[in-house]
Amino acid sequence: MDKQIKYILTDIEGTTSSIHFVYEVLFPYFREHLNDLTKHAHINEVKQAFADVIDMAAREEGKHLTTTEEVLACLKQWSEEDRKVTPLKTVQGVIWKSGYESAQITGHVYEDVPTALNQWRALGLKIGVFSSGSVAAQKLLFRYSDFGDLSGHFSNHFDTTTGPKKEVDTYHKISQLLGLAPEQILFLSDITDELSAAAQAGLQTIQLVRPGTSANWPSTAQHFLDI
Ligand SMILES: [Mg+2]
């Protein structure tokens, strides 16, 4: 292994886990259980999310939502449009949490992932996640994974509140937050634009080529995966 690398920063969708899991399991589960939010309406974060939906719908779409049914219909539409907005992410987190806790869903991870996580940690490496899914959603996926609770492997979680995944500055920021030189961090992703931004910030990179990914990135540390 490369002695320089001290930290592995990994993407989730298309890297540790199947993109299909998100689009064919998590998103449909949310839409099917959307009405359950009325049971959670007393929770402060749900109340706040509903208020934010009403504000955003008025500001951005000129819609005036007055009933809970209208708020839920709006959330359903935003989910179908795959809008990356905070109130939607918040309520998705609430619904998914109850789905995971009741074992109706388990987080997909590819079967080589638990072994790799164990090996890397045995080598003294730290591991973190950088995904566009919220930190809460990341934690749930690994806590209730197909291979049991993998959450203890991760030292840090980053989402797009740190910065966009395709911008160089985001990776500078992450290396500063971790207190590491960029070249001590190995970033794993399936997406060329993300790998390119990380490489421009000085991180080492490997493209994960899962089913459906086309291999189109010159990884700088491919040998690392042969440990
Ligand atoms: Mg990805």
Residues whose N, C-alpha, C, O or C-beta is under 5 A from the ligand:
A	BS01	MG	D11 I12 E13 G14 T15 D190
